């Protein structure tokens, strides 16, 4: 059973930066797409950014130009570099991997809290 383990969350002031890490227990390339989602209190979970096997990236409009997703295949790790953080970025951030098939298979990490506050 492949597992995803996130780390790197915390409390940061507005305008600050954080880097989240997601380590995949197996091969990162076992997934077609790996990405980051977030869920703020009272809101639905939303996609933040993802990267597919080919290295193509996709970002939510709200984070474009501020967040960068990257991966290191040899380390089976996906990173989310978050700069110019805003209070509205406060949420639990989840790593997700999806394998396409007759039925798509999603694997989720346990989540890491990011709080942006002065």
C-alpha positions in Angstrom: 0.0 0.0 0.0 1.5 3.2 -1.2 1.5 6.0 1.4 1.9 9.8 1.2 3.4 11.7 4.1 3.4 15.4 4.2 5.5 17.8 6.3 6.5 21.4 6.4 3.4 23.1 7.6 3.3 25.7 10.4 2.5 29.3 11.4 3.9 32.1 9.2 3.3 35.8 8.9 1.6 37.3 5.8 4.2 37.7 3.1 6.2 34.9 4.4 7.2 31.5 2.8 6.9 27.8 3.6 7.9 24.7 1.7 5.7 21.6 2.0 7.1 18.2 1.3 5.3 15.0 0.3 7.2 11.7 0.5 5.8 8.8 -1.5 6.5 5.4 0.1 6.7 3.8 -3.3 7.6 5.2 -6.7 6.2 8.6 -7.3 5.8 7.5 -10.9 3.3 4.9 -9.9 0.8 7.8 -10.0 -0.3 9.6 -13.2 -0.6 12.9 -11.3 0.6 14.0 -7.9 -0.6 17.2 -6.4 -1.5 19.4 -3.5 -5.0 20.2 -2.3 -6.2 22.4 0.6 -9.2 22.7 2.7 -10.1 25.7 4.8 -12.7 25.6 7.6 -16.2 25.5 6.3 -15.0 25.2 2.7 -14.6 22.4 0.2 -11.3 20.8 -0.6 -9.7 22.5 -3.6 -6.8 21.8 -6.0 -3.8 24.0 -5.4 -1.3 22.6 -7.9 -0.4 19.3 -9.5 2.3 17.8 -11.8 1.8 14.8 -14.1 4.3 12.1 -15.2 5.4 14.3 -18.1 6.3 17.1 -15.8 3.5 19.4 -16.8 2.2 21.5 -14.0 -1.2 23.0 -13.2 -2.1 25.7 -10.7 -5.2 27.3 -9.2 -5.6 30.9 -10.3 -5.4 32.0 -6.7 -1.8 30.8 -6.3 -0.3 31.4 -9.7 2.9 33.3 -9.5 3.2 32.6 -5.7 3.4 28.8 -5.4 5.6 26.4 -7.2 5.2 22.6 -7.4 8.2 20.5 -8.1 9.3 16.9 -7.7 12.5 14.9 -7.2 11.9 11.5 -8.7 15.0 9.9 -7.1 13.7 11.0 -3.7 10.0 10.1 -4.5 9.2 13.6 -3.1 6.9 16.4 -4.3 7.4 19.9 -3.0 5.1 22.9 -2.8 7.1 26.1 -2.4 4.7 28.8 -1.1 5.8 32.5 -1.3 4.0 35.7 -0.5 1.6 33.9 1.7 -1.8 35.5 2.5 -4.2 34.9 5.4 -6.6 33.3 2.9 -4.0 30.6 2.2 -4.7 29.2 5.7 -5.9 25.6 5.4 -5.0 22.0 5.9 -2.8 21.0 2.9 -3.1 17.5 1.5 -0.9 15.6 -0.8 -2.7 13.5 -3.4 -1.7 10.9 -5.9 -4.0 9.5 -8.6 -3.6 6.5 -10.9 -5.9 6.5 -13.9 -7.7 3.3 -14.8 -11.2 1.8 -15.2 -11.6 3.3 -11.7 -9.3 6.1 -10.8 -7.4 5.3 -7.6 -6.7 8.2 -5.2 -4.3 8.1 -2.3 -4.3 10.9 0.2 -1.8 12.0 2.9 -2.8 12.9 6.4 -2.6 16.6 5.8 -0.5 19.4 7.3 -1.8 22.7 8.7 -0.7 26.0 7.3 -1.7 29.1 9.2 -0.9 32.6 7.8 -1.4 35.2 10.5 0.2 38.1 12.1 
